[in-house]
């Protein structure tokens, strides 16, 4: 029986010593990690060498798609500009001016590219989806005194296409005309 007790005590002592040694290693690891962190604080961080990296790759995934999308938009805008320059935009602008000055909702509705942005329309963020929705608007809101006054001042012969289209009106309010699929139309009315 004494031998069993001594054996159990020996096993327990060995287990205790093993546990003590293990915790000593943990303390040493913690102390070492703290010392390394302190050393890192004292030394300035080293910057990675990016001299061999292609700048476009540094932009990350999707950068090429965005760049291609932007090039596509520029080409589309340039195509619209080219279409505008070849079109009868001055005659079209005259029709827009006449429709606004005469407060002719039907005539103006026929000159629109839908969906069209009309800043005076409060619903749907100013977007008007179709002719019926435009004709449902209050003509007194659409044909504000400021818009009519701006259209009366327009010199149609002096209009020139820009990337945004043909801007009818010196400042705001104005009407933006552009070409879509080779056809002129009002793209927006700003108040």
ABEGO torsion letter per residue (X at the ends): XAAAAAAAAAAAAAAAAAAAAAAAAAAAAAAAAAAAAAAAAABBBBBBBAAABBAAAAAEBGAAAAAAAAAAAAAAAAAAAAAAAABBAAAAAAAAAAAAAAGBAAAAAAABBOBBBBAABABGGGBBABAAAAAABBAAAABBAAAAAAAAABBAAABBBBAAEBBBEABOBBBBBBBBGGBBBBABBBX
